[in-house]
């Protein structure tokens, strides 16, 4: 019998990335492959539940990265950090004699794969390819956003693309320094660096269209994780005469922004808060759960308040539930822009409490068609 091939999976240390990598891993034939996941204190339990082993390897400090991202600060992608993480990846690839690596926001993995001479599969969101057919809009929280307001849309798009090209080249500089150090060819910008030998776009072209995709890229659609609840009887206890609001802010959302939902005004709804570990929402009309089967909950819901994460928005789309979105960083804003374009949701980043009352009521009444 032939030996199993070894696959190492390097997700970024956020729940959404681990979950979609688990969905992908489950598609491989276990008789042919042994699959290992990068160990995470927070998410190893999900990996072990699926029967996969873990390996230890240096990775980015997720809390620091997310704080930097909110400020559009990419100094976390500096040469010493990149070099250290890349060498750790090279070491584990050699130690486990890997045949293939899969990365989901693993910036140094392409260099590690090239040094070790193995294939690299990259999971990408549609807005993070160099073939994206639409514009990546400037974030509403970026200082330039207000400077561009009032200009003609065509000029805004041109200026945004111009600035973006400069930024992607600047972000690539420490990677090219590493490439020079290890005698690898430099790359034009960061979008090239995050490409693998094979690139799997975890989106639908309806939301994130591409142009002139080469054969090394393919749409595989959203990798939606279905959390298995051993006991979901609590759902049956939700009063049938009250509308349900589902809240899912992922692992990056700021629950304090929703504290107003504790007000008795919202007692006419049943609000199910999933992932509110600090119990910011604690009124009697609120049901708090650490994790839920989101698809099952959305079948009972008239509206979802979410952070605009990739996996979450597709849960809303497939279950025909309108979404009001509080983004945590600029990539989620791109998801929300796509929702607004197709009529599935709206950004709530600038809502006042009065706006929330109006938009929740209106969102409950929206009919979301099924066109996928």
N, C-alpha and C positions, 0 to 999 in steps of 0.2 A: 504494500500500500504506500502511495506517495505521501511524503510529509506534507502537513498542512502549511499553507502560506500564512505568513504573519502580517497582520495589519495593525498599525498603531494609529490611534485617533487622538488628535490634539484640538479639543474645543476650547474656545475662549471661556474663561471661568465665570460665565453667567448661565443661569438655568436654561434660558431659551436655546443656547448653543448646545448644551449637553443633551437636551431633549431631542432636538432635531438630528443630532448625530446618532442618538440611540435608534431613532426611526430608520435612519439610513443603514446602520449596522445590522438591524434585524432583517434586511433584505438579502444579506449575504448567506451563502450556503455554509452552515456550521461544520459540515463534513469536510469542507475544503479549506476553511479559513479559521485561524485562531485570532481573535480580536481583543486588543488591549486598549483601554482608555487612560488618558492622562488623569492621574489621581487628583481629586478635589475634596477637601474636607466637607464642603457644602453639598456636593452632588454625588459622591461615591455610592450612596445608598441606592440611587436610581440605577447606576451602572451595575451594581451587584444584583439587584432585583432582576435584571435582564440576563444574568448569568455570565457577564464579562469580567475579565480580570483588569487590574489597574497597574500602572507603572508610575513611578515618581520622576519628576523632571522639573527643573526651574521654569517658572512662568511669570507673566506680568502680574503686578499687583493690581487686581481689578478695581479696587476702591480708588486707588490713585489715578488709574487710567480714566475712570468715569468722571472724576473731579476735573481732570485736565480737559476732557472732551467737552464738558459744559462751558469751558472757557476758551475753546478752540485752540488749546495748547497741545502741541504734538511733541513737546520736549521729552515725553516718555519714550519716544522712538529715537533714543540717542545711541551712539555707537557702542559705548561700554556695555549698556544693558542689552542691546541687540546681540553683541558678540557673546556675552555670557550665556544668554538663553539659547542662542544658536548652537554653541559648543555643547551645551547640556543635551540638546536634541540630537546632535550627531552621536554623542556618547550612548544614549539610550537606543538609538537606531542600530548601532553596531552591537551593543550588548544583547539585544533581543533578536538580532539578525533579521530585521524587518524586510519584507518584500515590497511593502507599500505603506505610504503614510497618507492620512486624510486630515486636512486642516480646516477649521471653521474660525476665521479671524485668528490666524497663526502667522503673524507677519514674517518671522524669520525662517519658517519651515521650508520655503522654496530654496533658500541657500543651503540649509541642512540637507535637503534631498539631493541637490546638485553635488554637494561635496561627497555624499555617500553613494551617489549613482543609482538612486532608486526612484520609482515613480511617485508623483505627488498629485493627489486629487484634492482640489480646492472647492469648498462649498461657498457660494457667493450669493449675495442678494442682487437682484436685477439692477439696482441703481449704482452698484459698485463695480460695474464692468466698463471697459473703454468702448463698448459697443451700445451703450444705453442710448436710446433714440430720443429721449426727452432731456430737458434741462434739470440739473440738480439745483433747486432754488436755494438762495442764500437763507440761512436760518433767521427766524424772526428775532432771535436774541443776539445776533451779531451786530456790532456797532455800525457796520456798513449798510445794514438793511434799511435804516432810517434815512441814510444819505441817498439811497437809490429810489426811495419812495417819491412818486410824482413823475418819474422819468417814463418815457414810452416803453412798453413791454419789450420791444425788440432790442432797445438799447440796454435795458436791465439784463436781458438774457446774454447779450454779447459781453457786457462788463463782468457778469458772474462767471461766464466760461473763461474769460481772460484771467480773472483772479484765481479761479480754480486750477487752471493749468500751471500757474506759477506756484501755487501751494503744493500740488502733487509733485512737482519737480523738487521743491525744497524738502518735502518729507522724504523723498528718495535719497537725498544726499548721504545720510549716514549708512544707508544700505549699500550704496555704491562704494563708499569707503571700505566697507567689509568685503565687497566683491573684489575690489582691488587687492586687499590684503590676502584673500584666498584664491587669487588668480581666476576670477570668474568675470564674465562680461558684464559691464554696467548696463543698466536699464533706463529707458527714457523718463519714466516717472513711476509713482507708487502703484498705479493701477496695473502695471506690468508685473510688479513684485508680488502681488497677491494672487496672480494666476498660477495654476498648476499645469501639469501635462494634460490633465483632464479637468474640466471646470463644470460644476453642476450648479445651475441657477435655480435656487429654491423659491421661485416665484412663478406667477402666471404672466404670460405676455400681455394679457389684457391690462394689467396694472403697470407692468414695467417692460414695455416693448424694446426690442433690440434691433439693430440694423447690421447687416453683413456679418452675421455670426460665423466664425470658422468652425470646422468640424470638431475642434477640441472643446467646444462649448455646447451644452445642451440644457434645455429646460427640463427639470424633473418635477416641477411644481412644488408647492409648500409641503414640508415634512411635518405633518401635524401629529403631535404626541397626544395619545388618548390615555389620560391618567385613570388607572383602575381603582375605584373606591370599593373597598371590601364591604362597606355598609353605606348605602346611599338612601337609607330610609328617611333621613332628615328632609329630603326633597319633598316627600309625600306629605310632610307636616306643614309645608308652606300653604297658607290660606289661599284657596282657589279664587276668592273674590278680590284679591289684591294683586295689582300689577307688580312684576318682579324686575328689579334693576340688578344686573350683574356687574360687579367691579373687579377688574383684574389688572393690576399695575405691574405684573412681572416682578423681577428682582431689582429693578432700577427706579420704580415709581416713588413719588413723594406723597405719602398718605395724608400728611398734615394739610395739604391743599384741599382735602375733601372733608375736613372736620365739620364743616357746616351741615353735612348730611345727618348729623346727630340731632339736629333741630326737629322738634315735634311736627313741623310743617311736612316733613317727609315721611311721617308715620302712615300716610295713606298708601305707601309702597312697602313691599318687603325688599330690603336691600341685602344682597348676599355679597359679602366682602371676602375675596379669596387672596390670601397671602398677607393680610394685615397683621403681621406678627406682633406689633406693638399695641394692637387693639386701640388704634386711634378712633375707630368707629365702634362705639360700644352701646348705642341706644337700644331700647327694647325692640325697635322695628328692624334692627340689623342682625343678620346671621353671619357669624365670622367662621371661616374655615381656612385651615392652612393650605390645603390642596383640594381641588374638586375635579370631577370629570366635566370639563368646560362645555363640551358638546351637549352633554346631558342637561346641564344647568341652562344653557342657552335655549334649549327647546321650551323652557318655561319662562324665558325672559322676554320683556318687551324692549329692552334697551341695554347696551353695555357701555360702561365707562371704563376706558382702558388707557394704556400708555402708548399705543400705536406700535407695539412690537410686532415683528414679522409673523410669528406663529399665532399670536392673539388676533390680529386683524383677519386672518384667514378663517379662524374659528367663527368670527362674526359674519363674514361673508357667506360661508357655507351654510350657516344656520339662519341667514336672512335677518340678522339683527343689526339695527342701526347703532353707530358708535359715536360717542363723544370722547375726544382723546386729549389727554394731558401728557405731552411729550417730556422725556427726561433728557434727550440730546438730539442733535441735528439729524441723525439718520432716521430716527422715529418721525421727525417732521416730514421726511420724504415719503414715508409710508402714509402719513396722514394726508399729504398732498394728493397721493394717488386715490385715497378714499374719497376725498372731496371731488376729485375729477370724475369719478364714476357714480357719485351720489350715495355712497355707503356710510359716510360719516362726516364729521366736522371737527376742526381743531377747537379745543376748549381752553387753550393756553392763556387767552386774554379775557376769559369770562369773569364778570362780576357775579355776586350771589344772585342778583336779579336775573342775569343772563341764564344762570344755571336753572332757575325755576322755569323760565320760558322754554329753554332748549330741551330740558328733560321731558316736559309735557309734549312739545312738538315732536321730539324723537320717538316717543312712545307711539305716536300716530303715523309715523312714516312707514310706507310700504316699501320693503326692499326686495326687488325682483331677483329671481334666480336665473342668471344668464350664463353661468359657467357650466 
